[in-house]
């Protein structure tokens, strides 16, 4: 057991086989993916809204939410790679489908921004980007959840690894759930700041 002080409260972290002290990465790695999915869900919503009324503010919000989601997704990959180094002995393994499919998912959204840069016509860019984003977001559940669960995996729940319910022991949930809420809050805050910056920039460029 490891004693951790959080907001004046002492929490005993249980000893977990294989993961041992690296289990504390749970407070960073998993919330990153949850936050990414929330951001991409918001991007999906904004893209649909744009196709409904074609107001450029929805395209701006969709782009911003996608950018923030991509940042948190990359952070999820980096913290996962760090976790793999200390539990599996390697920074990356092509034998782990969840890692590879997660990287593929990030490349899909990198391609989203490359696609946007290929157009000079703002309305055409917004419309094609919205359609691409909708299809891109719908791949996330398949790439990160459905397909990996059908394949052998080193991730929690597979043979030789502790189940997710063991990792999220009651003691760990006292930190894990607030971490998820906190990172989602940071993401929404970042979206608001970036969106307002883009809005002010657009007004400045238009001379208003």
Phi and psi in degrees as a GROMACS rama.xvg file:
@    title "Ramachandran Plot"
@    xaxis  label "Phi"
@    yaxis  label "Psi"
@TYPE xy
-120.279  133.358  UNK-2
-92.0329  127.447  UNK-3
-124.318  134.077  UNK-4
-98.0277  120.528  UNK-5
-128.336  116.193  UNK-6
51.9883  39.629  UNK-7
86.0617  -6.40977  UNK-8
-102.354  139.214  UNK-9
-93.1345  127.643  UNK-10
-121.538  128.577  UNK-11
-89.2293  119.404  UNK-12
-86.1324  119.93  UNK-13
-68.0685  151.256  UNK-14
-77.6522  120.746  UNK-15
-113.273  126.633  UNK-16
-57.8573  145.83  UNK-17
73.312  -55.8871  UNK-18
-74.9809  -38.7119  UNK-19
49.4749  -129.289  UNK-20
-71.2656  -18.7178  UNK-21
-68.6969  -10.4134  UNK-22
-58.7387  -21.9863  UNK-23
-67.5251  -16.7518  UNK-24
-65.3965  -14.5534  UNK-25
-54.6093  -32.8234  UNK-26
-74.0661  -11.3143  UNK-27
-114.939  -52.7804  UNK-28
-61.7518  -54.881  UNK-29
-68.0919  -43.5032  UNK-30
-58.4753  -29.3639  UNK-31
-60.8364  -42.9736  UNK-32
-70.4898  -39.3244  UNK-33
-60.9837  -44.3508  UNK-34
-64.6313  -41.5022  UNK-35
-58.7418  -43.9292  UNK-36
-66.3503  -36.8271  UNK-37
-64.5616  -43.6355  UNK-38
-63.9075  -42.6455  UNK-39
-68.2286  -33.8403  UNK-40
-64.0254  -38.9109  UNK-41
-67.0346  -39.3466  UNK-42
-62.9105  -39.0209  UNK-43
-60.0527  -46.533  UNK-44
-61.2613  -47.3413  UNK-45
-65.1172  -35.2214  UNK-46
-65.7322  -41.6899  UNK-47
-64.3391  -41.3715  UNK-48
-61.4478  -39.54  UNK-49
-63.7557  -43.7798  UNK-50
-65.2968  -23.5486  UNK-51
-77.5247  -43.7373  UNK-52
-126.455  -4.5698  UNK-53
55.355  37.534  UNK-54
-88.3169  130.033  UNK-55
-63.7206  -19.956  UNK-56
-64.089  -31.0863  UNK-57
-71.2386  -35.3523  UNK-58
-65.6456  -41.5384  UNK-59
-62.5416  -43.2116  UNK-60
-68.405  -37.0645  UNK-61
-64.7087  -42.9332  UNK-62
-63.355  -42.4899  UNK-63
-64.1555  -46.3328  UNK-64
-63.4524  -37.9769  UNK-65
-65.9483  -41.0073  UNK-66
-62.8526  -45.6461  UNK-67
-65.2893  -41.0994  UNK-68
-61.7609  -39.6495  UNK-69
-64.8811  -40.2972  UNK-70
-60.1961  -46.5135  UNK-71
-69.6948  -32.3894  UNK-72
-64.3345  -42.0429  UNK-73
-64.8165  -39.7167  UNK-74
-62.6167  -35.5452  UNK-75
-63.7533  -40.5766  UNK-76
-65.2122  -42.9291  UNK-77
-66.4861  -45.0044  UNK-78
-68.1549  -31.1329  UNK-79
-68.8677  -39.9829  UNK-80
-64.6543  -40.1847  UNK-81
-63.6122  -41.2622  UNK-82
-63.5463  -42.3252  UNK-83
-61.6943  -37.8462  UNK-84
-60.1075  -37.9035  UNK-85
-94.4669  -13.2935  UNK-86
-110.777  -33.7707  UNK-87
-107.049  -8.68837  UNK-88
82.8917  11.6498  UNK-89
-149.534  148.673  UNK-90
-70.5898  -29.4021  UNK-91
-153.537  139.659  UNK-92
-134.221  127.867  UNK-93
-77.3863  -2.64634  UNK-94
-84.0481  -6.80741  UNK-95
-103.076  103.094  UNK-96
-62.1894  -33.7575  UNK-97
-65.1045  -38.5335  UNK-98
-64.8429  -46.3721  UNK-99
-68.1872  -40.4174  UNK-100
-70.7832  -31.4591  UNK-101
-65.733  -41.5698  UNK-102
-63.5802  -39.5733  UNK-103
-61.5091  -41.4201  UNK-104
-61.1485  -40.3457  UNK-105
-66.4769  -37.0232  UNK-106
-64.7322  -32.3484  UNK-107
-60.3723  -38.6443  UNK-108
-86.307  -22.1825  UNK-109
-63.9605  -41.1999  UNK-110
-63.2183  -29.9033  UNK-111
-58.4955  -44.4027  UNK-112
-74.954  -31.7345  UNK-113
-65.3676  -41.2211  UNK-114
-60.7299  -43.3699  UNK-115
-61.6455  -36.9516  UNK-116
-72.0158  -11.0296  UNK-117
-84.3985  -6.96162  UNK-118
-117.503  142.659  UNK-119
-103.449  -27.3938  UNK-120
-76.0885  116.162  UNK-121
-63.3101  -41.3508  UNK-122
-69.3659  -41.0449  UNK-123
-65.167  -41.8648  UNK-124
-59.1672  -46.7282  UNK-125
-63.8611  -42.292  UNK-126
-68.1744  -47.6593  UNK-127
-66.7564  -38.3219  UNK-128
-64.082  -38.7495  UNK-129
-63.8579  -44.1031  UNK-130
-64.2524  -44.0194  UNK-131
-62.4784  -42.5518  UNK-132
-63.5138  -39.8338  UNK-133
-61.3617  -45.978  UNK-134
-69.3029  -35.4388  UNK-135
-63.0648  -45.3455  UNK-136
-66.4372  -34.8153  UNK-137
-68.0106  -16.2477  UNK-138
-79.5403  -20.0673  UNK-139
-58.7938  -49.4059  UNK-140
-58.7799  -35.4372  UNK-141
-72.2415  -44.6416  UNK-142
-73.6643  -33.1854  UNK-143
-101.499  -15.5023  UNK-144
-130.465  -58.1456  UNK-145
-67.4658  -54.8268  UNK-146
-64.5125  -48.3286  UNK-147
-57.5168  -31.0021  UNK-148
-72.1561  -14.9889  UNK-149
-92.3355  -5.08892  UNK-150
-119.565  155.387  UNK-151
-59.4748  137.728  UNK-152
-143.712  151.719  UNK-153
-89.6774  -7.29393  UNK-154
-72.5112  165.017  UNK-155
-51.4758  138.015  UNK-156
101.599  -18.9094  UNK-157
-86.7384  169.666  UNK-158
-61.148  132.024  UNK-159
87.3403  -2.83997  UNK-160
-124.102  147.062  UNK-161
-65.5686  144.782  UNK-162
-68.2103  157.551  UNK-163
-60.7191  -33.095  UNK-164
-64.6169  -29.0008  UNK-165
-76.0414  -37.7918  UNK-166
-64.842  -42.0918  UNK-167
-90.7224  54.8746  UNK-168
-61.3377  157.566  UNK-169
-49.9576  -38.1683  UNK-170
-64.0711  -39.5748  UNK-171
-74.3108  -29.948  UNK-172
-65.345  -25.7652  UNK-173
-62.054  -23.719  UNK-174
-105.075  -37.359  UNK-175
-61.887  -52.0966  UNK-176
-65.6492  -43.7246  UNK-177
-60.7726  -33.7384  UNK-178
-64.3591  -42.2466  UNK-179
-60.3209  -48.2818  UNK-180
-63.3351  -40.8475  UNK-181
-63.8616  -46.1139  UNK-182
-67.6383  -36.4849  UNK-183
-63.9619  -40.8288  UNK-184
-61.0752  -41.5292  UNK-185
-62.5011  -41.2703  UNK-186
-62.649  -44.9731  UNK-187
-63.767  -40.2637  UNK-188
-62.0067  -43.789  UNK-189
-62.8384  -42.1924  UNK-190
-59.5868  -43.2829  UNK-191
-63.362  -44.5484  UNK-192
-64.1252  -48.6236  UNK-193
-64.9975  -40.3735  UNK-194
-64.3843  -41.6906  UNK-195
-67.2922  -36.247  UNK-196
-62.7181  -45.0996  UNK-197
-65.0117  -36.8987  UNK-198
-64.8262  -45.5501  UNK-199
-63.8805  -39.112  UNK-200
-64.0356  -41.2848  UNK-201
-64.5256  -42.1482  UNK-202
-64.0674  -37.665  UNK-203
-66.4753  -41.7229  UNK-204
-69.9498  -27.7983  UNK-205
-85.1787  -5.52081  UNK-206
83.1645  13.1166  UNK-207
